[in-house]
């Protein structure tokens, strides 16, 4: 098994076999897809926080309030 190449290393090798222009295009595509994925995750988290707020599970206060709550 020590001679087997990981899928990650195979992907790197495949990318390195591409021309410089194709590598740059691939990088651009991956950056856009990552940004889109991060946006989807953030929107999901926002929806969850809004739901928590609607359910009354969100509290507002100062840092001092938070620290006092931790001491209780």
PDB file of N, CA, C and O in Angstrom, chain B, residues numbered from 101:
ATOM      1  N   UNK B 101       0.800  -1.199   0.000  1.00  0.00           N
ATOM      2  CA  UNK B 101       0.000   0.000   0.000  1.00  0.00           C
ATOM      3  C   UNK B 101       0.843   1.263   0.000  1.00  0.00           C
ATOM      4  O   UNK B 101       0.351   2.322  -0.390  1.00  0.00           O
ATOM      5  N   UNK B 102       2.070   1.187   0.416  1.00  0.00           N
ATOM      6  CA  UNK B 102       2.936   2.358   0.486  1.00  0.00           C
ATOM      7  C   UNK B 102       3.194   2.936  -0.894  1.00  0.00           C
ATOM      8  O   UNK B 102       3.505   4.121  -1.019  1.00  0.00           O
ATOM      9  N   UNK B 103       3.069   2.108  -1.942  1.00  0.00           N
ATOM     10  CA  UNK B 103       3.327   2.574  -3.293  1.00  0.00           C
ATOM     11  C   UNK B 103       2.109   3.232  -3.925  1.00  0.00           C
ATOM     12  O   UNK B 103       2.231   3.874  -4.968  1.00  0.00           O
ATOM     13  N   UNK B 104       0.945   3.086  -3.318  1.00  0.00           N
ATOM     14  CA  UNK B 104      -0.262   3.686  -3.873  1.00  0.00           C
ATOM     15  C   UNK B 104      -0.237   5.191  -3.660  1.00  0.00           C
ATOM     16  O   UNK B 104       0.124   5.683  -2.592  1.00  0.00           O
ATOM     17  N   UNK B 105      -0.626   5.898  -4.691  1.00  0.00           N
ATOM     18  CA  UNK B 105      -0.679   7.355  -4.620  1.00  0.00           C
ATOM     19  C   UNK B 105      -2.075   7.768  -4.175  1.00  0.00           C
ATOM     20  O   UNK B 105      -3.071   7.221  -4.647  1.00  0.00           O
ATOM     21  N   UNK B 106      -2.142   8.724  -3.275  1.00  0.00           N
ATOM     22  CA  UNK B 106      -3.437   9.194  -2.784  1.00  0.00           C
ATOM     23  C   UNK B 106      -4.191   9.904  -3.901  1.00  0.00           C
ATOM     24  O   UNK B 106      -3.599  10.393  -4.863  1.00  0.00           O
ATOM     25  N   UNK B 107      -5.508   9.947  -3.748  1.00  0.00           N
ATOM     26  CA  UNK B 107      -6.341  10.636  -4.732  1.00  0.00           C
ATOM     27  C   UNK B 107      -5.957  12.112  -4.813  1.00  0.00           C
ATOM     28  O   UNK B 107      -5.984  12.709  -5.889  1.00  0.00           O
ATOM     29  N   UNK B 108      -5.601  12.692  -3.669  1.00  0.00           N
ATOM     30  CA  UNK B 108      -5.202  14.100  -3.644  1.00  0.00           C
ATOM     31  C   UNK B 108      -3.930  14.305  -4.460  1.00  0.00           C
ATOM     32  O   UNK B 108      -3.836  15.248  -5.246  1.00  0.00           O
ATOM     33  N   UNK B 109      -2.963  13.427  -4.273  1.00  0.00           N
ATOM     34  CA  UNK B 109      -1.712  13.537  -5.024  1.00  0.00           C
ATOM     35  C   UNK B 109      -1.959  13.303  -6.514  1.00  0.00           C
ATOM     36  O   UNK B 109      -1.333  13.949  -7.354  1.00  0.00           O
ATOM     37  N   UNK B 110      -2.861  12.391  -6.844  1.00  0.00           N
ATOM     38  CA  UNK B 110      -3.199  12.157  -8.240  1.00  0.00           C
ATOM     39  C   UNK B 110      -3.812  13.401  -8.866  1.00  0.00           C
ATOM     40  O   UNK B 110      -3.529  13.732 -10.017  1.00  0.00           O
ATOM     41  N   UNK B 111      -4.665  14.096  -8.089  1.00  0.00           N
ATOM     42  CA  UNK B 111      -5.274  15.326  -8.586  1.00  0.00           C
ATOM     43  C   UNK B 111      -4.202  16.385  -8.821  1.00  0.00           C
ATOM     44  O   UNK B 111      -4.227  17.081  -9.836  1.00  0.00           O
ATOM     45  N   UNK B 112      -3.273  16.508  -7.897  1.00  0.00           N
ATOM     46  CA  UNK B 112      -2.183  17.477  -8.057  1.00  0.00           C
ATOM     47  C   UNK B 112      -1.362  17.146  -9.303  1.00  0.00           C
ATOM     48  O   UNK B 112      -1.027  18.034 -10.087  1.00  0.00           O
ATOM     49  N   UNK B 113      -1.044  15.867  -9.479  1.00  0.00           N
ATOM     50  CA  UNK B 113      -0.279  15.451 -10.652  1.00  0.00           C
ATOM     51  C   UNK B 113      -1.035  15.776 -11.945  1.00  0.00           C
ATOM     52  O   UNK B 113      -0.437  16.217 -12.926  1.00  0.00           O
ATOM     53  N   UNK B 114      -2.346  15.556 -11.935  1.00  0.00           N
ATOM     54  CA  UNK B 114      -3.154  15.837 -13.121  1.00  0.00           C
ATOM     55  C   UNK B 114      -3.156  17.329 -13.430  1.00  0.00           C
ATOM     56  O   UNK B 114      -3.066  17.728 -14.591  1.00  0.00           O
ATOM     57  N   UNK B 115      -3.258  18.145 -12.399  1.00  0.00           N
ATOM     58  CA  UNK B 115      -3.251  19.599 -12.602  1.00  0.00           C
ATOM     59  C   UNK B 115      -1.897  20.054 -13.116  1.00  0.00           C
ATOM     60  O   UNK B 115      -1.825  20.903 -14.005  1.00  0.00           O
ATOM     61  N   UNK B 116      -0.837  19.506 -12.574  1.00  0.00           N
ATOM     62  CA  UNK B 116       0.499  19.894 -13.013  1.00  0.00           C
ATOM     63  C   UNK B 116       0.764  19.501 -14.462  1.00  0.00           C
ATOM     64  O   UNK B 116       1.615  20.096 -15.124  1.00  0.00           O
ATOM     65  N   UNK B 117       0.039  18.502 -14.953  1.00  0.00           N
ATOM     66  CA  UNK B 117       0.196  18.084 -16.345  1.00  0.00           C
ATOM     67  C   UNK B 117      -0.491  19.045 -17.312  1.00  0.00           C
ATOM     68  O   UNK B 117      -0.232  19.013 -18.515  1.00  0.00           O
ATOM     69  N   UNK B 118      -1.368  19.900 -16.783  1.00  0.00           N
ATOM     70  CA  UNK B 118      -2.064  20.876 -17.625  1.00  0.00           C
ATOM     71  C   UNK B 118      -1.127  22.013 -18.014  1.00  0.00           C
ATOM     72  O   UNK B 118      -0.101  22.245 -17.375  1.00  0.00           O
ATOM     73  N   UNK B 119      -1.506  22.711 -19.075  1.00  0.00           N
ATOM     74  CA  UNK B 119      -0.753  23.904 -19.455  1.00  0.00           C
ATOM     75  C   UNK B 119      -0.958  24.976 -18.397  1.00  0.00           C
ATOM     76  O   UNK B 119      -1.886  24.897 -17.592  1.00  0.00           O
ATOM     77  N   UNK B 120      -0.099  25.965 -18.401  1.00  0.00           N
ATOM     78  CA  UNK B 120      -0.215  27.055 -17.425  1.00  0.00           C
ATOM     79  C   UNK B 120      -1.557  27.767 -17.561  1.00  0.00           C
ATOM     80  O   UNK B 120      -2.186  28.109 -16.560  1.00  0.00           O
ATOM     81  N   UNK B 121      -1.988  27.987 -18.786  1.00  0.00           N
ATOM     82  CA  UNK B 121      -3.280  28.654 -19.013  1.00  0.00           C
ATOM     83  C   UNK B 121      -4.425  27.823 -18.447  1.00  0.00           C
ATOM     84  O   UNK B 121      -5.338  28.364 -17.823  1.00  0.00           O
ATOM     85  N   UNK B 122      -4.377  26.512 -18.663  1.00  0.00           N
ATOM     86  CA  UNK B 122      -5.433  25.650 -18.134  1.00  0.00           C
ATOM     87  C   UNK B 122      -5.391  25.601 -16.606  1.00  0.00           C
ATOM     88  O   UNK B 122      -6.439  25.546 -15.961  1.00  0.00           O
ATOM     89  N   UNK B 123      -4.195  25.619 -16.024  1.00  0.00           N
ATOM     90  CA  UNK B 123      -4.079  25.654 -14.565  1.00  0.00           C
ATOM     91  C   UNK B 123      -4.695  26.935 -14.016  1.00  0.00           C
ATOM     92  O   UNK B 123      -5.400  26.906 -13.008  1.00  0.00           O
ATOM     93  N   UNK B 124      -4.432  28.054 -14.676  1.00  0.00           N
ATOM     94  CA  UNK B 124      -5.009  29.328 -14.222  1.00  0.00           C
ATOM     95  C   UNK B 124      -6.524  29.312 -14.347  1.00  0.00           C
ATOM     96  O   UNK B 124      -7.224  29.821 -13.471  1.00  0.00           O
ATOM     97  N   UNK B 125      -7.039  28.732 -15.431  1.00  0.00           N
ATOM     98  CA  UNK B 125      -8.483  28.642 -15.627  1.00  0.00           C
ATOM     99  C   UNK B 125      -9.104  27.752 -14.555  1.00  0.00           C
ATOM    100  O   UNK B 125     -10.151  28.082 -13.998  1.00  0.00           O
ATOM    101  N   UNK B 126      -8.458  26.626 -14.268  1.00  0.00           N
ATOM    102  CA  UNK B 126      -8.945  25.720 -13.231  1.00  0.00           C
ATOM    103  C   UNK B 126      -8.962  26.410 -11.870  1.00  0.00           C
ATOM    104  O   UNK B 126      -9.921  26.274 -11.110  1.00  0.00           O
ATOM    105  N   UNK B 127      -7.900  27.146 -11.568  1.00  0.00           N
ATOM    106  CA  UNK B 127      -7.831  27.872 -10.303  1.00  0.00           C
ATOM    107  C   UNK B 127      -8.968  28.880 -10.196  1.00  0.00           C
ATOM    108  O   UNK B 127      -9.589  29.006  -9.140  1.00  0.00           O
ATOM    109  N   UNK B 128      -9.239  29.588 -11.268  1.00  0.00           N
ATOM    110  CA  UNK B 128     -10.328  30.566 -11.281  1.00  0.00           C
ATOM    111  C   UNK B 128     -11.675  29.882 -11.040  1.00  0.00           C
ATOM    112  O   UNK B 128     -12.501  30.373 -10.270  1.00  0.00           O
ATOM    113  N   UNK B 129     -11.887  28.756 -11.700  1.00  0.00           N
ATOM    114  CA  UNK B 129     -13.137  28.007 -11.527  1.00  0.00           C
ATOM    115  C   UNK B 129     -13.275  27.528 -10.081  1.00  0.00           C
ATOM    116  O   UNK B 129     -14.342  27.656  -9.480  1.00  0.00           O
ATOM    117  N   UNK B 130     -12.199  26.979  -9.530  1.00  0.00           N
ATOM    118  CA  UNK B 130     -12.244  26.482  -8.150  1.00  0.00           C
ATOM    119  C   UNK B 130     -12.495  27.604  -7.149  1.00  0.00           C
ATOM    120  O   UNK B 130     -13.246  27.426  -6.190  1.00  0.00           O
ATOM    121  N   UNK B 131     -11.868  28.757  -7.369  1.00  0.00           N
ATOM    122  CA  UNK B 131     -12.092  29.888  -6.464  1.00  0.00           C
ATOM    123  C   UNK B 131     -13.546  30.329  -6.500  1.00  0.00           C
ATOM    124  O   UNK B 131     -14.125  30.640  -5.459  1.00  0.00           O
ATOM    125  N   UNK B 132     -14.138  30.358  -7.681  1.00  0.00           N
ATOM    126  CA  UNK B 132     -15.548  30.757  -7.803  1.00  0.00           C
ATOM    127  C   UNK B 132     -16.462  29.733  -7.146  1.00  0.00           C
ATOM    128  O   UNK B 132     -17.436  30.098  -6.488  1.00  0.00           O
ATOM    129  N   UNK B 133     -16.152  28.460  -7.321  1.00  0.00           N
ATOM    130  CA  UNK B 133     -16.974  27.419  -6.696  1.00  0.00           C
ATOM    131  C   UNK B 133     -16.859  27.445  -5.179  1.00  0.00           C
ATOM    132  O   UNK B 133     -17.849  27.248  -4.474  1.00  0.00           O
ATOM    133  N   UNK B 134     -15.654  27.687  -4.676  1.00  0.00           N
ATOM    134  CA  UNK B 134     -15.473  27.791  -3.227  1.00  0.00           C
ATOM    135  C   UNK B 134     -16.237  28.993  -2.664  1.00  0.00           C
ATOM    136  O   UNK B 134     -16.866  28.897  -1.610  1.00  0.00           O
ATOM    137  N   UNK B 135     -16.177  30.116  -3.369  1.00  0.00           N
ATOM    138  CA  UNK B 135     -16.908  31.310  -2.928  1.00  0.00           C
ATOM    139  C   UNK B 135     -18.409  31.028  -2.912  1.00  0.00           C
ATOM    140  O   UNK B 135     -19.110  31.428  -1.982  1.00  0.00           O
ATOM    141  N   UNK B 136     -18.897  30.343  -3.935  1.00  0.00           N
ATOM    142  CA  UNK B 136     -20.312  30.000  -4.000  1.00  0.00           C
ATOM    143  C   UNK B 136     -20.694  29.070  -2.844  1.00  0.00           C
ATOM    144  O   UNK B 136     -21.738  29.244  -2.217  1.00  0.00           O
ATOM    145  N   UNK B 137     -19.840  28.086  -2.571  1.00  0.00           N
ATOM    146  CA  UNK B 137     -20.105  27.155  -1.470  1.00  0.00           C
ATOM    147  C   UNK B 137     -20.112  27.889  -0.130  1.00  0.00           C
ATOM    148  O   UNK B 137     -20.991  27.659   0.700  1.00  0.00           O
ATOM    149  N   UNK B 138     -19.137  28.767   0.079  1.00  0.00           N
ATOM    150  CA  UNK B 138     -19.097  29.547   1.332  1.00  0.00           C
ATOM    151  C   UNK B 138     -20.348  30.402   1.474  1.00  0.00           C
ATOM    152  O   UNK B 138     -20.891  30.543   2.569  1.00  0.00           O
ATOM    153  N   UNK B 139     -20.807  30.976   0.351  1.00  0.00           N
ATOM    154  CA  UNK B 139     -22.017  31.795   0.383  1.00  0.00           C
ATOM    155  C   UNK B 139     -23.222  30.945   0.783  1.00  0.00           C
ATOM    156  O   UNK B 139     -24.038  31.376   1.597  1.00  0.00           O
ATOM    157  N   UNK B 140     -23.342  29.739   0.217  1.00  0.00           N
ATOM    158  CA  UNK B 140     -24.452  28.857   0.573  1.00  0.00           C
ATOM    159  C   UNK B 140     -24.425  28.499   2.052  1.00  0.00           C
ATOM    160  O   UNK B 140     -25.466  28.489   2.709  1.00  0.00           O
ATOM    161  N   UNK B 141     -23.239  28.204   2.576  1.00  0.00           N
ATOM    162  CA  UNK B 141     -23.104  27.859   3.996  1.00  0.00           C
ATOM    163  C   UNK B 141     -23.502  29.055   4.859  1.00  0.00           C
ATOM    164  O   UNK B 141     -24.227  28.903   5.842  1.00  0.00           O
ATOM    165  N   UNK B 142     -23.029  30.238   4.492  1.00  0.00           N
ATOM    166  CA  UNK B 142     -23.353  31.442   5.252  1.00  0.00           C
ATOM    167  C   UNK B 142     -24.851  31.714   5.228  1.00  0.00           C
ATOM    168  O   UNK B 142     -25.434  32.055   6.257  1.00  0.00           O
ATOM    169  N   UNK B 143     -25.480  31.568   4.067  1.00  0.00           N
ATOM    170  CA  UNK B 143     -26.928  31.788   3.982  1.00  0.00           C
ATOM    171  C   UNK B 143     -27.689  30.781   4.842  1.00  0.00           C
ATOM    172  O   UNK B 143     -28.699  31.129   5.454  1.00  0.00           O
ATOM    173  N   UNK B 144     -27.218  29.550   4.891  1.00  0.00           N
ATOM    174  CA  UNK B 144     -27.848  28.544   5.743  1.00  0.00           C
ATOM    175  C   UNK B 144     -27.703  28.909   7.219  1.00  0.00           C
ATOM    176  O   UNK B 144     -28.648  28.769   7.995  1.00  0.00           O
ATOM    177  N   UNK B 145     -26.518  29.378   7.600  1.00  0.00           N
ATOM    178  CA  UNK B 145     -26.302  29.783   8.985  1.00  0.00           C
ATOM    179  C   UNK B 145     -27.175  30.977   9.346  1.00  0.00           C
ATOM    180  O   UNK B 145     -27.707  31.043  10.454  1.00  0.00           O
ATOM    181  N   UNK B 146     -27.325  31.913   8.428  1.00  0.00           N
ATOM    182  CA  UNK B 146     -28.192  33.076   8.666  1.00  0.00           C
ATOM    183  C   UNK B 146     -29.631  32.622   8.863  1.00  0.00           C
ATOM    184  O   UNK B 146     -30.322  33.105   9.760  1.00  0.00           O
ATOM    185  N   UNK B 147     -30.081  31.695   8.025  1.00  0.00           N
ATOM    186  CA  UNK B 147     -31.448  31.177   8.153  1.00  0.00           C
ATOM    187  C   UNK B 147     -31.644  30.503   9.501  1.00  0.00           C
ATOM    188  O   UNK B 147     -32.693  30.663  10.125  1.00  0.00           O
ATOM    189  N   UNK B 148     -30.652  29.751   9.960  1.00  0.00           N
ATOM    190  CA  UNK B 148     -30.746  29.086  11.260  1.00  0.00           C
ATOM    191  C   UNK B 148     -30.799  30.097  12.397  1.00  0.00           C
ATOM    192  O   UNK B 148     -31.578  29.929  13.335  1.00  0.00           O
ATOM    193  N   UNK B 149     -29.986  31.137  12.328  1.00  0.00           N
ATOM    194  CA  UNK B 149     -29.986  32.159  13.378  1.00  0.00           C
ATOM    195  C   UNK B 149     -31.317  32.898  13.385  1.00  0.00           C
ATOM    196  O   UNK B 149     -31.859  33.194  14.450  1.00  0.00           O
ATOM    197  N   UNK B 150     -31.843  33.195  12.211  1.00  0.00           N
ATOM    198  CA  UNK B 150     -33.157  33.869  12.148  1.00  0.00           C
ATOM    199  C   UNK B 150     -34.232  32.997  12.766  1.00  0.00           C
ATOM    200  O   UNK B 150     -35.107  33.499  13.472  1.00  0.00           O
ATOM    201  N   UNK B 151     -34.179  31.695  12.510  1.00  0.00           N
ATOM    202  CA  UNK B 151     -35.150  30.776  13.099  1.00  0.00           C
ATOM    203  C   UNK B 151     -35.000  30.750  14.620  1.00  0.00           C
ATOM    204  O   UNK B 151     -35.997  30.753  15.342  1.00  0.00           O
ATOM    205  N   UNK B 152     -33.780  30.724  15.098  1.00  0.00           N
ATOM    206  CA  UNK B 152     -33.536  30.766  16.549  1.00  0.00           C
ATOM    207  C   UNK B 152     -34.117  32.051  17.137  1.00  0.00           C
ATOM    208  O   UNK B 152     -34.702  32.042  18.220  1.00  0.00           O
ATOM    209  N   UNK B 153     -33.949  33.161  16.406  1.00  0.00           N
ATOM    210  CA  UNK B 153     -34.460  34.446  16.873  1.00  0.00           C
ATOM    211  C   UNK B 153     -35.989  34.410  16.954  1.00  0.00           C
ATOM    212  O   UNK B 153     -36.578  34.857  17.938  1.00  0.00           O
ATOM    213  N   UNK B 154     -36.619  33.875  15.911  1.00  0.00           N
ATOM    214  CA  UNK B 154     -38.083  33.778  15.885  1.00  0.00           C
ATOM    215  C   UNK B 154     -38.589  32.920  17.035  1.00  0.00           C
ATOM    216  O   UNK B 154     -39.633  33.206  17.619  1.00  0.00           O
ATOM    217  N   UNK B 155     -37.846  31.866  17.359  1.00  0.00           N
ATOM    218  CA  UNK B 155     -38.244  30.979  18.443  1.00  0.00           C
ATOM    219  C   UNK B 155     -37.921  31.552  19.824  1.00  0.00           C
ATOM    220  O   UNK B 155     -38.284  30.966  20.844  1.00  0.00           O
ATOM    221  N   UNK B 156     -37.239  32.696  19.851  1.00  0.00           N
ATOM    222  CA  UNK B 156     -36.909  33.325  21.124  1.00  0.00           C
ATOM    223  C   UNK B 156     -35.683  32.732  21.798  1.00  0.00           C
ATOM    224  O   UNK B 156     -35.501  32.897  23.004  1.00  0.00           O
ATOM    225  N   UNK B 157     -34.849  32.052  21.045  1.00  0.00           N
ATOM    226  CA  UNK B 157     -33.670  31.410  21.617  1.00  0.00           C
ATOM    227  C   UNK B 157     -32.418  32.270  21.528  1.00  0.00           C
ATOM    228  O   UNK B 157     -31.321  31.799  21.829  1.00  0.00           O
ATOM    229  N   UNK B 158     -32.569  33.515  21.122  1.00  0.00           N
ATOM    230  CA  UNK B 158     -31.428  34.419  20.993  1.00  0.00           C
ATOM    231  C   UNK B 158     -31.553  35.501  22.060  1.00  0.00           C
ATOM    232  O   UNK B 158     -32.607  36.112  22.232  1.00  0.00           O
ATOM    233  N   UNK B 159     -30.456  35.721  22.764  1.00  0.00           N
ATOM    234  CA  UNK B 159     -30.459  36.758  23.792  1.00  0.00           C
ATOM    235  C   UNK B 159     -29.473  37.848  23.388  1.00  0.00           C
ATOM    236  O   UNK B 159     -28.437  37.580  22.779  1.00  0.00           O
ATOM    237  N   UNK B 160     -29.818  39.072  23.739  1.00  0.00           N
ATOM    238  CA  UNK B 160     -28.935  40.189  23.462  1.00  0.00           C
ATOM    239  C   UNK B 160     -28.423  40.755  24.777  1.00  0.00           C
ATOM    240  O   UNK B 160     -29.111  40.705  25.796  1.00  0.00           O
ATOM    241  N   UNK B 161     -27.222  41.290  24.746  1.00  0.00           N
ATOM    242  CA  UNK B 161     -26.657  41.887  25.941  1.00  0.00           C
ATOM    243  C   UNK B 161     -25.248  42.359  25.680  1.00  0.00           C
ATOM    244  O   UNK B 161     -24.739  42.296  24.561  1.00  0.00           O
ATOM    245  N   UNK B 162     -24.641  42.826  26.727  1.00  0.00           N
ATOM    246  CA  UNK B 162     -23.269  43.327  26.628  1.00  0.00           C
ATOM    247  C   UNK B 162     -22.294  42.199  26.947  1.00  0.00           C
ATOM    248  O   UNK B 162     -22.699  41.108  27.351  1.00  0.00           O
ATOM    249  N   UNK B 163     -21.032  42.468  26.765  1.00  0.00           N
ATOM    250  CA  UNK B 163     -20.003  41.503  27.129  1.00  0.00           C
ATOM    251  C   UNK B 163     -20.070  41.231  28.635  1.00  0.00           C
ATOM    252  O   UNK B 163     -19.892  40.097  29.078  1.00  0.00           O
ATOM    253  N   UNK B 164     -20.326  42.277  29.404  1.00  0.00           N
ATOM    254  CA  UNK B 164     -20.446  42.112  30.855  1.00  0.00           C
ATOM    255  C   UNK B 164     -21.613  41.178  31.196  1.00  0.00           C
ATOM    256  O   UNK B 164     -21.504  40.344  32.095  1.00  0.00           O
ATOM    257  N   UNK B 165     -22.722  41.321  30.479  1.00  0.00           N
ATOM    258  CA  UNK B 165     -23.866  40.423  30.694  1.00  0.00           C
ATOM    259  C   UNK B 165     -23.475  38.977  30.393  1.00  0.00           C
ATOM    260  O   UNK B 165     -23.825  38.058  31.133  1.00  0.00           O
ATOM    261  N   UNK B 166     -22.753  38.799  29.306  1.00  0.00           N
ATOM    262  CA  UNK B 166     -22.317  37.461  28.904  1.00  0.00           C
ATOM    263  C   UNK B 166     -21.410  36.856  29.975  1.00  0.00           C
ATOM    264  O   UNK B 166     -21.595  35.705  30.370  1.00  0.00           O
ATOM    265  N   UNK B 167     -20.440  37.622  30.438  1.00  0.00           N
ATOM    266  CA  UNK B 167     -19.512  37.128  31.448  1.00  0.00           C
ATOM    267  C   UNK B 167     -20.235  36.826  32.762  1.00  0.00           C
ATOM    268  O   UNK B 167     -19.919  35.851  33.443  1.00  0.00           O
ATOM    269  N   UNK B 168     -21.194  37.660  33.106  1.00  0.00           N
ATOM    270  CA  UNK B 168     -21.978  37.419  34.323  1.00  0.00           C
ATOM    271  C   UNK B 168     -22.776  36.130  34.191  1.00  0.00           C
ATOM    272  O   UNK B 168     -22.905  35.372  35.152  1.00  0.00           O
ATOM    273  N   UNK B 169     -23.306  35.884  33.008  1.00  0.00           N
ATOM    274  CA  UNK B 169     -24.078  34.658  32.756  1.00  0.00           C
ATOM    275  C   UNK B 169     -23.174  33.427  32.883  1.00  0.00           C
ATOM    276  O   UNK B 169     -23.610  32.383  33.369  1.00  0.00           O
ATOM    277  N   UNK B 170     -21.928  33.548  32.451  1.00  0.00           N
ATOM    278  CA  UNK B 170     -20.984  32.439  32.573  1.00  0.00           C
ATOM    279  C   UNK B 170     -20.659  32.142  34.033  1.00  0.00           C
ATOM    280  O   UNK B 170     -20.439  30.988  34.399  1.00  0.00           O
ATOM    281  N   UNK B 171     -20.629  33.181  34.868  1.00  0.00           N
ATOM    282  CA  UNK B 171     -20.315  32.988  36.281  1.00  0.00           C
ATOM    283  C   UNK B 171     -21.453  32.313  37.033  1.00  0.00           C
ATOM    284  O   UNK B 171     -21.226  31.694  38.072  1.00  0.00           O
ATOM    285  N   UNK B 172     -22.670  32.424  36.524  1.00  0.00           N
ATOM    286  CA  UNK B 172     -23.841  31.829  37.207  1.00  0.00           C
ATOM    287  C   UNK B 172     -23.897  30.348  37.089  1.00  0.00           C
ATOM    288  O   UNK B 172     -24.819  29.722  37.611  1.00  0.00           O
TER     289      UNK B 172
END
